[in-house]
Amino acid sequence: MRRLASDAAIYGLGSVANQALAVLLLPLYTRYLTPEEYGAYALLAAAGGLIALAAALGIHSGLGRIFFVYDGAEERGRVVFTAFAFALAATAFSGGALFAAAPALNRALFGAADHVGWVRLAIAIFCLSALNSVALMTLQVHRRPRVYVACSALGLLTSCAASIWLVVGLGRGVTGVLQGQLVGIAVQLALATAACATSLRVGFHARALREMLAFAAPLLPANLAAWGLGLADRSFLTQYASLTDVGLYALGYRFGAALEMLFVAPFTLAWFPYLYSIAQQPDHRDVVARVLEYYAFVGGGVVLALALFGGDVIRLIADPAFQDAERVIVWIGLAVLFRGMTFITMSGMNLTRRNPLSAVVYGLGVALNLALLALLVPRHGMMGAAAATVVTYFAINLGFWRVSEHYYPIPFRPWKVAWLIGVLLAIHAAAQLVPPAPLPLSLALKTLLLAAFPAILLASRFFAAADLARARELVRTLRAA
């Protein structure tokens, strides 16, 4: 687990830096865009996720799994080259088709409003993102987290600088935001591809391509279902409320989903190579079970911090019209926590290559989500959308656990995770009872509440005695050094 923690820490530091850069853009969005314009941008971003998933048929996930099947730098280099070549051809084809269909896509998203230019910019951004996924996956499988983080951060920094110039300096609004993102993803792709160049070996590996597609294709329906979950809430809000409500929900979602960048994404980047590398160890099932508990602890702590302090940040950086966005932060944070948890609870499916079943689980999740949205959004607006999202991802997580348990039992201890979530929600509820106070006093009280989270878990013996002993030994070692 030490290697997993080390790689995840590097990816995590990079994600924190990236998140810090992204936060710099929030005042840009919430001061220079209206809630309606921000809602339109959020709708484009959610819809564009489909392109990033499907443009190259998810070949990057196949690369991540099949790369370790082959030995030797020469053959592995041809596997990577084949993935790049396929992604380039597939993205060029799908991108061209989508550009031609941009007017129809505009009508589907915005009705009579003419935002075809925005749609085409989004297509370009997410097509490049699909290619970038292959380059970044290559860095992952070669275990080069520092290079991965550097490429991501430089791309985002470029995007921030370009967006600020285009929106603030030239007053281009949503168009400037999208153009800035396009510049940033292009820079990131160029840097990541250059960093991968030395590991490429020119040559087409037909067998590896078949194996990559055989692994990736069954995941595509599940990924598309996951994308549908990300778009459905905004679509229902657009239909039953307005783009202003979409904008408020999207901002609160952005804060809750910061967990993705701060913890879930870096953990996942380190998790899959680690999982496959320990699969032959006799104790690997126990390791996976322990990872779930510590994932829930670290991720839950981040969710609680985002929920406690997110409203204060919104008050500092955003126009008062965005203030209601803070109400959904904790629920979206929990939804993202559950979504990331599925990468662990479905470990048995991954190890036994039962990936097609993930589409069934996600399909049922989509059906549940649509039913909940139809029931809750017309009555409760964005809070109904948030409730539907968190319940859906909890149910999907439970489904993955039960299916994986059937094929490859892992000794998870779900009652420990349930206790942790209960403690988190109790502390958040206590924070709502704190009367309004000056900002310094409010921050101090919330910091005490946040500190209560690990204290309560420690007092309730959430952590294994052996793990606590190792942690104390590590602290003594660090002090001695």
N, C-alpha and C positions, 0 to 999 in steps of 0.2 A: 504493500500500500504506500510505501515511502515514495516510490517512483511516480505513482498516480498523484500523490499530493504535490510532489515537486513540479511536475508538468502542469497540473491544474493551477498551481500558484502562479507560474509564469503566465499562463493564459489569462488567469484572473487579474494579475497586475496590468496586463495589456488591456483587458476589458474595462478595468476601472479608468485607465487613461482615456480609452475611447469614449467611455460614458461621460467622462468629464468634458471632453471636447464636444460631445453631442449636446450636453446640457447647455453649452455656450450658445447653441442655436435656438434653445427654447425661448429666450427673450426675443429673438428675431421673429420666431413664428407667432408669439403671443402679443407682440407690440406692433408688428408691421403687417400682420394678417388678421382679419376679423375671424371670430369663431366659425362663421360660415365658410370662409376661404380655407381655414385650417381643417374643417370637416371635409371639404372637397379634396384637399391634399391627402388626408388620412384615408379617404376612400380609394384614391389612386394607389396609394402605397399598399393597401390591403389587397386590391385587385391585382396589382403587379406581382405579388408574391406567387401567383399561379405561373407566371412566365419564368421566374427564377427556378421553380420546381420542375416544370415540364419541358422547358426549351431544350435541354440536353438529356432528357429522360432520366434525370437523377444519376447520371453515370458516375458522379463523384462518390456517391455512397457505395457503388459497386467497386470502385477503385480502392476505397478504404478497407473493404473486406477481402478482396481477391489479391491485393498486393502481397499479403503475407503468405499466400499459398505458394508463391514462386521464390526461388533462391537465386542469389547471384546478382551483381549490379547490372550486368548486361541484360538479362531477361527482365528484371524488374524495370529497367529503363525503357524497354520496349513496351511493357504494360502501360507505363505512364504516358508514353508517346501516343499509344493507341487511344487512351482515354481522352487526351487533348485533341487528337485529330477528329474523333467522333463528335466530341462536344462542339468543336468549331463548325463542322458540317451541319449538325442538327440545329444549332443556334442560328446559323445563317438562313436555313430554310424556314424555321418557325418565325424568326424575326421578320423576314420579308413578307410572309403571309399575314402576320399581325399588323404590319405597317399598312398593307392594303386594306385591312378590315378596320382600321382605326375609326372611321366615321360611324360604323355600326356599333363598335365598342363604346364610343362616346354616348350614343343614344341609350345604350343599356345602362350606363352608369349615371348619366346626368340628364336624361330626357332631352328636352328641346334646347338646353344650354349648349353653346358651341365651345367645347374645350378639346377639340381634336388635337391641337398642338400639345396640350398637356399629356394627352393619352400617348402620343408618339414619343414624347420625351420619356415617359414612364416605360414604354416598350424597350427603348434603347438602354435605359438604366438596368432593367432586370434581365435583358439578354446578356449584357456584359457581366452581370452578377452570376449568371449560370456558368459562364466561362471561368470567372474568378473562383468559383467553388472548386473546380478541378485543380487549379493552381494551388489554392490553399490546402486542399486535401493532400496534395503531393508533399507539401511541407509537413503536414501532420504525420503521414505514414513514415516519413524520414526522421520524425521526432526532432523537428527544428522549431520548437515553440517560440524562441526569441526572434527568429527571422519572420515567422508568421505574425507575431505581434507588431514588429516593426513595419511590415508592409501594410497591415491593417491601420495602424495609427497614422502613418504618413498619408495614406489615402483619405482618411477621415479629416485630417488636418487640412489637406488641400480642399476638400469639400467645404469645410467650414469657412475657409478664407474666401473661396469663390462665391459661396452663397451670401456672405456678408457684403461683399462688393456688389454683387448683382442685385440684391434686395434693398440694402440700405443706400448704396451709392447710386445705383441706376434705377431703383424703384420698380423692379420687374415683378414683384409679388410672387405668386405661386410659380410662375415661369422661371424666375430667378432661382428659387429653391430647387426646382428640378434640374435646371442647368448646372447648378453647383454640385448636385449629387452626381450628375453624369460625368463631370470633370473628375470628381473624387474617385469614382469606381474605375474610371479609365486609368488613372494613376496607380491605383492599388493593383489592378490586373497586370499592368506593365511591370511593376516592381516584383510581384509574386512570380510571374512567368520568368523574368530574368533570374530570380533566385533559384528556380527549378531547373534552369537550362542545363546545368552540369550533370544532373541526374537523368536526363533524357538520352535515349538511344534510338536513333531513327530506324524505324522498322515496324511493320504492322503485325500485331499479335492477334490472329483471328480467334484462337481458342480463348485467350484472356478476355477479349471483347464479349464473346458469347457468355462467359462466366460472369463478367461484370453486369451485363444486361439481365442475365438470369437472376442475379441477386437484387439488382436495382428495380427491375420492372415490377415485381410483386409489391415493392414498397411504394410505388408511385400512387396507386389508388389510396393507400393510407395517408400519404403526404398530401394528396389532393383533398382528401377529406379533412385533414388538419387545416389546410388552407381555407377550405369552405367554412370551418368553424371561426376562423379569424375574420372572414368577410361577412358572415351571416348577421352578426350583431349590428354592425354598421348599416347593413342593408335594411334591417328591420327598423332601426332608428330613423333612417332616411324616409322610409315609407310611412311610419306611424308618428314621427315627430318632425324633425327638420335637420338641415345640415348644421345648424347651430348646436343642436343636441349632439350630433355626431362629433363636432369639434370639441365640446366639453368632455364627452366620453373618451375621445381619442387622447386628450391631454392627460386625463386621469389614468387611462390605460398606459400611456407612455411612462408614467411614474411607477405604476405597479409592475409593468413589464421590464422596468430597469433591472429587475432580478435576472432577466435573461442575459443581459450583458455583464452584469456584475458577478454572477455565479453560475447559472445554468449552462450558458454557452461554453465558458472555459472548462467547466467540469466535463461536459459532453465531449469536447475536443480531446481531452485526456482519457476519458472513460473507455471508449470503444477500443483503441489500441491496447489499453491495459487489460480489458476483459478478455480479448482474444489471446493475449500473451500469457495469461494465467490459467487458461482453460484446462491445461493438462496437470495443474497442481492438484494434489488430493484434497486440499482444504478450500478450493476456490468457491464452493457454494457458501461456506460460512463467511468468506471474505465479502462476497456480493451482499449477503444479508447485513453485515456490519456497515458496508458502504451506504446502504439505503438509510440507516439510522443517522449516520453522520451527515449525509446529504440533507436530510430533513432538518437537522439541527442548524447547520450553517445557513441553508436557504431560508429556513423559518426566521432566523435572526435578522437576515437581510430584509425579508418581507415586513417584519415588525418595525424595523428602522425606517423603511420607506413609508409605512403607514403613519408612524408617529410624526415624522418631520416633513413629509411631502407637502402637506398643506401650508406649512411655513414657507417653504421654497416657492410654492405657487404664488403666495401673497407678495413675495419679494420680487419676482421676475415677471409676473404676468399682469395684464390688464385686469381690473376687478371683474370684468365680464366673464373671466375664466374661473372664478373662485369655486364654484360648485363642483369642479372637476375632482377635488380631493375626496369626495364621498365614495368613489369607486376604487380608490387605490388599494386598500387592503384586500378586497375581493379579487381584483385582477392579479395582485401579487400571489395570492393563494392558488389561483387558477394556473399561473405560470409555474409555481412550485409543483403542482400535481402533474402538469404536462411534462416537466423535466424529469419527474420521478418515474415516468413510464419507461425511460431509457434503461432504468435499473430493473423495474418489475417485469419487463419483457426480455430480460437476459436469457431466460430459458428458450424463448422462441428464436432469438438470434443464434444461440449456440447450437440448436438443433435445426437451424435453417427452416423454420416454420413461418417465414416472413409473410407468405400470402394471407395468413390468418389475421395479420394486423389490419388488413383492409376491412375484414368483417367487423372487428372491434371498433374501428374508426367509423365505419358505415353506420353501425348502431348508435355510436356517439353523435353523429350528425343528425340522425333522426330524432334522438332525444333533444338535442340542442334546438332544432327547429320547432319542436313541440313546445319547449319551454319558452322560447322567444315569442312564439305566437300567443302564448298564455300571459306572459309577464310584461312584455314591452308596451302593448297598448295601454296597460293599466299603470305601470310604474316607470316607464321611460328608461333612462339609462341605468337606474338601479335594478330594474328587471333584467336588462341585458347583462349586467355584471353578475347577478345571481344565476342566470342561465349558464353563463360561461364557467363559473366555478363549479357548479353542480355537474356540468357535462364533463369537465376534465377529471373530476373525482371519479365519476362513473367509468370513464375510459381507463383510468389508472387501475381501478378495481378489476375491470375486464381483462386487461393485460396480465395482471397478477394471476387471476384464476386460470386463464388459458395456459400461461407458461407453467403454472403449477401442475397441470395435467401432463405435460410432456417432459418437464425437467424440473422436478421439485427443488426449491431453494428454501431454506429455513428462515423466511422472513418473520418478523415479529410485529405485525401491524398494530397491535395494541399500544406499542411504544410510540409509533408515529401518531396515532390518534390522540394519545395523552399530550404529546408535544403541540399538536394543532390546538387542542383545547386550552392549554396554557397560553399560547399566542393570542387566541381570541379573547380570553379573559383579560389579559393585560391591555389589549386594544380597547376593550369595553371600559376598563377602568380609566383609560386616558380620556375618553369622551366625557367622563364625569368631572374632570378637572375644570374649574371655572376659568374664564378668560383672565389672562395675566400678562404683564409686560413680557416682551420676547425673551429677555435673559432668564427670567424666572420660569417661563413656560418651557424653554429648552432644558433647563436644569431638571425640572420635574420629569420631563419625557426621557431624559438620559437615565434617571433613576429607574423608571419603569422598564426601559430597555435592559438595564443591568439585572433586573429581577428575572428576566427570561432564563439565562443560564443558571442563575442561583437556584431557582425553583426546580429546574431539571436536575441539578446536582443533588439537591436535598432529597429529591424523589428517586434517586438511584437510576436515573435514565442511562448514565454512562457505565460501561462495564468496568469492574475493578481493575482488570488487567490493563485496559486502555488508560485509565487514570494513572496507574503506576508508571506506564511508559511515558505519559505526558509529564509527570513529575520528574522522571529521570532526564527527559529532554530539557526541561527548564534548568535543572541542576547543571547539565552539560553546557548550556548556553551561558549561564552565569559564570561558570569556571573559565570559559573561553574569554 
